[in-house]
Amino acid sequence: MSALREDFKEILRLVRPNTRVLDIGCGEGDLLELLTQEKGVDGQGLEISPSGVAACLAKGIAAVQGDGDRDLDHFPTQAFDYAILSKTLQQMREPRHVLIELMRIADRALVSVPNFGHWRMRWALLTQGRMPETKALPDPWWSTPNIHLCTLRDFTTLCAELGLRIEACAAVSPDQPARSIDPARPVENWRAETALFLLTRERPRPPAPERAATGDLFD
């Protein structure tokens, strides 16, 4: 395995031991291998690339070939404790649906997204008038796999619309340790290059207790 990615370190910190984990877009299984060795998880991968699936199987990691846009619907409800989608949501054709499916098949989701509101993005647009190329988003506009880029504010707004609670959030970058943040703070929409979210479903509110009839319209 190559040098440990900073987002992998943060995911390793957040995932509880001996849990069931699904990694969507698992590549060659580096993250699942790490979680298995360090946390004893029962891991499974979903990967669109046949060579990626073969690499996972060679490491003893359970993986199947599939497309996160289409195949999450086939997983049973609450089959996992964690569903992980690392730097992939912006490549999905229907990111809203994918997020809904993650929260259906798992109790928690770990989702990382590059922040298009980062100051480097804004500066490049302001000074050059062109789509930015950064460490987090290195490909030119005509060859990038990213089709649904968003800012932190966009993502937190979507979570609120779907009734998801942000249990934890960290800013991550390739060359700096992860930093715990409050993604609702406007300054983080400028500062965080990539953000990793730990999401859970909002607990439904208990029904209001019935009030005894008193015959009075106003108590």
N, C-alpha and C positions, 0 to 999 in steps of 0.2 A: 504494500500500500504506500502511496506517495505521502508527502507531508500532510498532516492532519488539517483539514479545512477548519476555519474558525466557526462556521455554522454547524459543522459536525460536532465540534466540542460542545457547543451550546445545546444541541439536540441531545447529546449524550448526558448532559447535566439534567435536562428536563424529563427524560424518559425514566419511568420507575422500573426497578428490577423485575424480572420474571413476568413481564407483560406480553401481550400479543400485539405485534406491530406489522402494519402493511406499509411498504415503501413504494409509492407510485412514481414511476420513472426512475427505477433503482439503479440504472446503468449496469455496471459490472459488480454491484453488490458491496461496494466499499463501506457504506454506512451500515448496512445490515450486518456485515461481518464484524464491524466495530461494536455494534449494540449487542450482538450475540456473545462476543468475547468478554465485554466489560459489564454488561447488565443481565446476561442470561435470558434474553428475550426469545420468544417464539416468533421468528420473523418470516415474512413472506414478501416477495417482490413482484411487481408488475412492471414489465419493460417491453417497449415496442420493438427494440432491436433484437434480432435473433442472436447476434454475437454477444450482446449483453446478457441475455438469458443463459447462453452457453457458459459464459464466464462465471455467472452466479452458481450454476450447477456444479462447475468444476471446483468451486470453493465449498460445496456442501450446503449452499443456500437455496431454499425453496423459492423458485421463481417461475412465472408463467409469462408467455408472450401475450401482450394485450395493449390496448389503447385507452389511456385514462379518460379520453373524451367519450368513449362508447361503452367500455367494459366494466366500469364501476357499478353500473346498474345490476350486474349479475351477482355481486357479492351480497351475502345475507346481512340483514340488519344487525348491528351491534356485534359483528363477528370479531372485532378487534378492540383493543384498548386505545391504540394510537394509529392514526393514519397520517403518513408523512408525505408532503408534497414540497420538495425543495427546489426553489428557483424554476418552477415549471408552470405555475398557474397562468402566467402571462402568455404562455404558448398554447393554451387550450382554446378551442373554438367557442366553448360555452363555459367560461370560468364560474359564473354564478351557479350553474347546475352542478359543476364539479364540486364546488364548495358544499352545496347541499348534500351531495352524495357522500362526501368525506364524513360529514357529521351524522349521516345515517348509519354508516357501516362501522363507525368507531365512536367511543366515548369522548375522545379528544382528537384534535387535529393539530399538527405542526406544519405551518405553511410559511414559506419564506418568499418574499417578493422584492424585486428591485424597485427602488423608489424613484419615479420619474420626476418627483418634485425636489430632488436633491439639488443643492446649489450649483454643482458642476453642470447639471442638465440645464438649469435656468440660464447660467452664464453662457454656455455654448449657444443656446438658442438666441440669447440677447446679442452676443457679439458676432456670431458667425451666420445666424439665420439658417442653420442646418440641423438635421437630426443629430443629437450628440452621440459620441462614441467614448465610453469610459471603461474602467476595469470591470464594472458590474454589467455593462451593456456594450461589449466590444465590437459587435458586428455592424457594418454599414446598413442603412435602411433597406437596401435592395436585397440583402441576403440574410437578414435577421429572422430567427424563428419566432420572435416575439410579436404577437399580433394584438394583444390586449394589455398594453402597459398602463400602469396606474400610479398614483401618488399614495402616500400613507393616508391622506384624508379620504381619498376614493375608497381605499380598502376598508378603513374603519367605518365609513358610511355604509358600505355593503354589509359588513358584519352586523351593524345595528338593524338594518332592514331585515336581515335573516334571523334576528333574535339570537345572535351568538355573543357569548361573553369572552372578552380577551383576558385570559387568566394570567398571561405573562407576555412580554414583548421585549426583544433585544435588537439593537442595531448591530449589524455584523458587516465586516469588510475583510478583504483578503489578508491585510497586513496589520490588523489591530484586533485585540481581544474583544469579544462580545461585550456590549454595554447595555445594561437594563434601562429601558426607557418607558415613558408614558406616551404612547403614540398619538394621544389626543392633544398634546402640547404643540402649538403651531411651530415652535422652533425645531422640533424633530422632523417636521415635514421638509425642512431645509437641510438638516444635519445628517440624517440617517441615509446611508447609501443603499443598504439593503436591510429589510426588517424581517425578523423571524417571530411569528405569532404562535402562541399556544392558545387554542380555541376550545371552548366547551359550549354546550347548549345552555341557554338561560333556563333556570328552574322555573316551572310554571308557578304563578302565585296561587296560594291556597284560596279556595272560595271564601267570600265574606260570610261570617256567621249570620244565620237567619235571626231576625229580631222578632221578639214576641209582639203579637198584635195588642195594641193598647186602646184602640178606638179613637186615638188622637192623631190627627193628621201631622202634627209637628211635635216631635219629642224634645 
